[in-house]
Amino acid sequence: MTPDDPRVSVAGASAGGGAVVAGAVDLMREPACGIVDALDSMVDALNEHGREYAAERGLALDGRLPPFVALAVAGNRSEE
């Protein structure tokens, strides 16, 4: 699979709101969902993974974005 594969979703890489507009974030924040208490830890872990992955591969991350989102953008950037 590659980022160009239509089966792949990359956070922050779509022109529209996608899952966020559809309510995915609101759903995760609902106590009935059962993951509310873990969300901050999940975000921290994903961002740490993004930083490590980028460092291992020499990818420059956009500091204006969370590291995990910036990773998706950096991996799709063409040679400048």
C-alpha positions in Angstrom: 0.0 0.0 0.0 1.1 3.5 -0.7 -0.3 6.9 0.2 -1.7 7.2 -3.3 -3.7 4.0 -2.8 -7.4 4.9 -2.5 -7.7 2.4 0.4 -5.3 4.5 2.5 -6.5 7.4 4.7 -3.9 9.9 5.8 -4.9 12.3 8.6 -4.7 15.9 7.5 -4.1 15.1 3.9 -7.6 15.4 2.5 -9.1 18.5 1.1 -12.3 18.0 3.1 -13.0 17.3 6.7 -13.6 13.6 6.1 -14.1 11.6 9.4 -13.8 14.7 11.5 -16.8 16.3 9.8 -18.6 13.0 10.0 -18.3 13.2 13.8 -15.5 10.7 14.5 -13.7 13.0 17.1 -17.0 13.8 18.8 -17.8 10.1 19.0 -14.4 9.3 20.6 -15.0 12.0 23.2 -18.3 10.4 24.3 -17.9 8.6 27.7 -20.0 5.7 26.3 -17.3 5.1 23.7 -15.0 4.0 26.5 -11.7 5.6 25.3 -12.1 9.1 26.6 -9.6 8.6 29.4 -7.0 7.2 27.0 -7.2 9.8 24.2 -4.4 12.1 25.5 -2.1 9.1 25.9 -3.0 7.9 22.4 -2.2 11.3 20.9 1.1 11.5 22.8 2.1 8.0 21.6 1.2 8.8 17.9 3.1 12.0 17.9 6.2 10.4 19.5 6.0 7.7 16.8 5.8 10.4 14.2 8.9 12.1 15.6 10.9 8.8 15.8 9.9 7.6 12.3 10.8 11.0 10.7 14.2 11.0 12.5 15.0 7.5 11.4 14.3 8.4 7.8 15.6 11.9 7.7 12.2 13.4 7.0 11.7 17.1 7.9 8.4 17.7 9.8 6.4 20.9 9.5 6.5 22.3 13.0 3.2 24.0 12.5 1.5 20.6 12.6 1.3 17.8 15.2 4.2 15.4 14.4 2.0 12.5 13.4 0.1 14.6 10.9 3.3 16.3 9.7 4.7 12.8 9.1 1.9 12.1 6.6 2.5 15.3 4.8 6.3 14.9 4.8 6.0 11.4 3.4 3.9 12.7 0.5 6.1 15.7 -0.4 7.7 15.6 -3.8 11.4 16.5 -4.2 11.7 20.3 -4.0 
